């Protein structure tokens, strides 16, 4: 089963839920923060192509 462990976004008003949300200012930071969290959390980053990336832990 997979679980969303974090959300990284540039549009705070468009996300919600039970996972931690990281808000960044620009697209470059979106990529940098997502890929750093990907390594830290041992998860996979998935780009939703709308200014938001989710980090999913696949078990």
Order of alpha helices (4+ residues) and beta strands (2+ residues): beta-beta-alpha-beta-beta
